[in-house]
Amino acid sequence: MNAMPALKRLYTSFTVVVTFCSEASSILIILLMFLVTADVVGRYVFNSPIPGTLEIGESAMVFIVFLAYAHTEATGQHIRIQLIERWATPRQLQLLNVVACLAAILIYGVICWQAWGQAMYSLSIDQRMSGWLRLPLYPAKFVLVWGSFILVLQFIVSLSLNISKVFKS
């Protein structure tokens, strides 16, 4: 029994999820841009700012950042230290990529695990933002968990690709 078609379907489905999250993040950036622009115009032109803009912006930033993280890794857009890349051989770079993926899986795995507990606690006590608009905090905390989780999965995909490159060379 060949597992490759099933893995390809799984990878394709995962890519759809990552792309959807990234597009949702992009839409939120646009909506936040319009909200902040309207708030600035309201504040300085009409002397009437939009109440709750700060709270919405703070919460939206978590959604924007964590929904886009996995796509950033999938497209190879994470920051790299080029100083090391200049002196390393291609094989050394591939090994460094493996180590970086392992470290990222560990770090974001811990973030996901710890954020889950915080999100559940926030939900259980109905934790809310302070300020004019008392938005619940748990949606942003669950998005942090979700974004970290799909980022860990993306790093696992990247790790498998990098390991295969190490053995090909």
C-alpha positions in Angstrom: 0.0 0.0 0.0 1.4 3.3 -1.1 1.1 6.2 1.4 2.3 8.9 -1.0 -1.1 9.8 -2.5 -2.6 10.2 1.1 0.4 12.3 2.1 0.0 14.5 -1.0 -3.7 15.0 -0.2 -2.9 15.8 3.4 -0.2 18.3 2.3 -2.5 19.9 -0.2 -5.2 20.3 2.4 -2.7 21.7 4.9 -1.5 24.2 2.2 -5.2 25.3 1.7 -5.5 26.0 5.5 -2.2 27.9 5.6 -3.2 30.0 2.5 -6.7 30.7 4.0 -5.2 31.9 7.3 -2.7 34.1 5.4 -5.5 35.6 3.3 -7.6 36.2 6.4 -4.7 38.0 7.9 -4.4 40.2 4.8 -8.1 41.1 5.0 -7.7 42.0 8.7 -4.8 44.3 7.8 -7.0 46.1 5.2 -9.9 46.4 7.7 -7.7 47.6 10.4 -6.2 50.2 8.0 -9.6 51.5 7.2 -10.6 51.6 10.9 -7.5 53.5 11.9 -7.8 55.9 9.0 -11.5 56.6 9.9 -10.5 57.1 13.5 -7.7 59.6 12.6 -10.1 61.5 10.2 -12.8 61.4 12.9 -10.4 62.6 15.6 -8.8 65.5 13.6 -11.4 66.6 11.2 -14.7 66.0 13.1 -13.2 66.0 16.7 -15.0 62.7 17.2 -12.7 59.6 17.3 -14.2 56.1 16.9 -14.5 54.6 20.3 -12.8 51.2 20.8 -10.3 51.6 17.9 -7.3 51.0 20.2 -8.9 47.8 21.7 -9.8 46.5 18.3 -6.4 47.2 16.9 -4.6 45.5 19.8 -6.7 42.4 19.4 -6.5 42.4 15.6 -2.7 42.5 15.7 -2.6 39.0 17.3 -4.9 37.7 14.6 -2.8 39.4 11.8 0.6 38.1 13.1 -0.3 34.6 14.1 -2.5 33.8 11.2 0.3 34.7 8.7 3.2 33.0 10.5 2.9 29.6 8.8 2.6 31.1 5.4 5.8 33.1 6.0 7.6 29.8 6.7 5.9 28.0 3.8 7.2 30.7 1.4 10.7 30.9 2.9 10.3 34.5 4.0 11.6 34.2 7.6 14.6 36.3 8.5 17.9 34.6 7.9 21.4 35.5 9.0 23.3 36.0 5.7 26.6 36.4 7.5 26.6 32.7 8.2 25.3 31.8 4.8 28.3 33.5 3.1 30.8 31.1 4.7 28.9 27.9 4.9 28.9 25.2 2.3 25.5 24.1 0.8 25.5 21.0 3.0 26.3 23.0 6.1 23.4 25.3 5.2 21.0 22.4 4.8 22.1 21.0 8.2 21.6 24.5 9.8 18.1 24.5 8.3 17.4 21.2 9.9 18.6 22.5 13.3 16.6 25.7 12.8 13.4 23.7 12.1 14.0 21.5 15.1 14.5 24.6 17.4 11.4 26.3 15.9 9.3 23.2 16.5 10.4 23.1 20.1 9.9 26.8 20.7 6.6 27.2 19.0 5.4 23.8 20.4 6.0 25.2 23.9 4.3 28.5 23.0 1.3 26.6 21.6 1.1 24.3 24.7 1.4 27.2 27.2 -1.0 29.5 25.2 -3.6 26.7 25.3 -3.7 26.8 29.0 -3.8 30.6 29.0 -6.6 30.6 26.4 -8.7 28.1 28.4 -8.2 30.0 31.6 -9.2 33.3 29.8 -12.3 31.6 28.5 -13.2 30.2 31.9 -13.1 33.6 33.6 -14.4 35.5 30.6 -11.3 37.7 30.7 -11.8 41.0 28.9 -9.7 44.0 27.8 -9.6 47.1 29.8 -10.7 50.3 28.2 -13.7 51.7 26.5 -14.6 48.6 24.5 -14.2 45.6 26.8 -13.6 42.9 24.2 -13.0 39.3 25.4 -9.4 38.3 25.3 -9.9 34.5 24.7 -10.5 34.8 20.9 -7.1 36.3 20.4 -5.5 33.8 22.7 -7.1 30.9 20.8 -5.9 32.4 17.5 -2.4 32.5 19.1 -2.7 28.8 19.8 -4.0 28.0 16.3 -1.3 30.1 14.6 1.4 28.5 16.7 0.0 25.0 16.0 -0.1 25.4 12.2 3.3 27.0 12.4 4.6 23.9 14.2 3.1 21.7 11.5 4.6 23.9 8.8 8.0 23.6 10.4 7.5 19.8 10.5 6.9 19.9 6.7 10.0 22.2 6.3 12.0 19.8 8.4 11.1 16.8 6.3 12.0 18.7 3.1 15.3 19.9 4.6 16.2 16.4 5.8 15.5 15.0 2.3 17.9 17.7 0.9 20.6 16.7 3.3 20.4 13.1 2.2 20.3 14.0 -1.5 23.6 15.9 -1.4 
